[in-house]
Amino acid sequence: MGGFKKGAFSVAVKAKAQVVPITLIGTGDVMPSGREREMYAGHVTIVVHPPIQTAGADADAVCEEARRAIASALPPELVGDASATSSE
């Protein structure tokens, strides 16, 4: 799992909008990294997690909560470094 950029979380917090984390499992088999123009038949699982309330929260906390939710549906070898968050 790659790093998260905080911009969208900052906008959500300012707007007091909910954030709905979504995990996509199996996309690497259907659309391999580095070969985005190639697509293969396969199965992708979509996991829609409960919404995260942003009112009164800060962007960093919402970002981390979304990251944890998404990671919870992934196998450990795909999660990677929990601190991989970009400041952009």
C-alpha positions as semicolon CSV with decimal commas, in nm:
position;residue;x (nm);y (nm);z (nm)
1;M;0,000;0,000;0,000
2;G;0,145;0,336;-0,100
3;G;0,154;0,659;0,092
4;F;-0,149;0,879;0,141
5;K;-0,156;1,246;0,046
6;K;-0,320;1,468;0,306
7;G;-0,479;1,725;0,073
8;A;-0,807;1,540;0,031
9;F;-0,830;1,482;0,406
10;S;-0,770;1,852;0,475
11;V;-1,050;1,945;0,235
12;A;-1,285;1,689;0,395
13;V;-1,211;1,821;0,746
14;K;-1,268;2,184;0,640
15;A;-1,596;2,086;0,471
16;K;-1,696;1,859;0,763
17;A;-1,755;1,589;0,501
18;Q;-1,740;1,220;0,580
19;V;-1,456;1,014;0,435
20;V;-1,548;0,666;0,311
21;P;-1,239;0,443;0,291
22;I;-1,246;0,185;0,010
23;T;-1,007;-0,109;-0,026
24;L;-0,947;-0,262;-0,370
25;I;-0,803;-0,615;-0,359
26;G;-0,665;-0,790;-0,666
27;T;-0,603;-0,488;-0,889
28;G;-0,236;-0,584;-0,931
29;D;-0,339;-0,904;-1,109
30;V;-0,581;-0,725;-1,342
31;M;-0,364;-0,419;-1,412
32;P;0,003;-0,485;-1,325
33;S;0,210;-0,196;-1,190
34;G;0,417;-0,027;-1,457
35;R;0,201;-0,174;-1,734
36;E;-0,111;0,040;-1,702
37;R;-0,203;-0,005;-2,068
38;E;-0,237;-0,381;-2,017
39;M;-0,545;-0,530;-1,857
40;Y;-0,613;-0,894;-1,782
41;A;-0,926;-1,082;-1,687
42;G;-0,952;-1,137;-1,316
43;H;-1,137;-1,073;-0,996
44;V;-1,121;-0,750;-0,794
45;T;-1,279;-0,730;-0,450
46;I;-1,411;-0,393;-0,335
47;V;-1,447;-0,338;0,040
48;V;-1,641;-0,026;0,143
49;H;-1,559;0,064;0,503
50;P;-1,778;0,264;0,744
51;P;-1,765;0,642;0,698
52;I;-1,522;0,845;0,906
53;Q;-1,665;1,157;1,067
54;T;-1,440;1,461;1,022
55;A;-1,618;1,728;1,230
56;G;-1,379;1,834;1,505
57;A;-1,099;1,610;1,375
58;D;-0,768;1,705;1,219
59;A;-0,652;1,591;0,876
60;D;-0,367;1,379;1,014
61;A;-0,602;1,181;1,239
62;V;-0,856;1,125;0,961
63;C;-0,579;1,021;0,721
64;E;-0,444;0,767;0,971
65;E;-0,792;0,631;1,047
66;A;-0,859;0,584;0,674
67;R;-0,521;0,415;0,630
68;R;-0,595;0,173;0,915
69;A;-0,939;0,092;0,773
70;I;-0,802;0,019;0,427
71;A;-0,509;-0,182;0,565
72;S;-0,746;-0,394;0,776
73;A;-0,879;-0,562;0,460
74;L;-0,537;-0,626;0,302
75;P;-0,296;-0,913;0,358
76;P;-0,004;-0,798;0,581
77;E;0,251;-0,822;0,299
78;L;0,061;-0,553;0,104
79;V;0,026;-0,305;0,390
80;G;0,387;-0,184;0,412
81;D;0,508;0,103;0,631
82;A;0,225;0,255;0,835
83;S;0,407;0,589;0,842
84;A;0,407;0,624;0,463
85;T;0,206;0,944;0,440
86;S;0,295;1,237;0,221
87;S;0,243;1,597;0,329
88;E;0,094;1,694;-0,008
